[in-house]
Amino acid sequence: MVIRMRHTRAHTANRRSHHALKAANIVACKNCQAMKMPHQVCDACGFYRGKKVLQVKVKKADTKA
């Protein structure tokens, strides 16, 4: 179908008023206190809901000499 009446900018803006992005909810890991997304495995320690589920490799420090 073809739109017969053009919507004004105000009408369009009112419709798009709910399209704004929300800030990510970040929580502290209960095991290591690192900041992580909720309901996801901690990248720092590998724990999820109090259990070790991932073996985390130690990251090497970049040494540029």
C-alpha positions, 0 to 999 in steps of 0.5 A: 500500500502507498502512504497517502498522507505524509507524517510531520516531523513531530509525529515521526519524532514522537513515534521514535521517542522510544528508540533510544538505547539504554545503558548496559547493566554491569554488575560485580562478579561475586568471586573476583569483584570484576565488572561483568554483564549479568547472567554471563560467565566472568571473563576474569575468573571463569565463574558462573553462579558460584561454580568454575565453568571456564579455564581462564588463560593468563593474559601476558603483558605487552612488553615493547622494548 
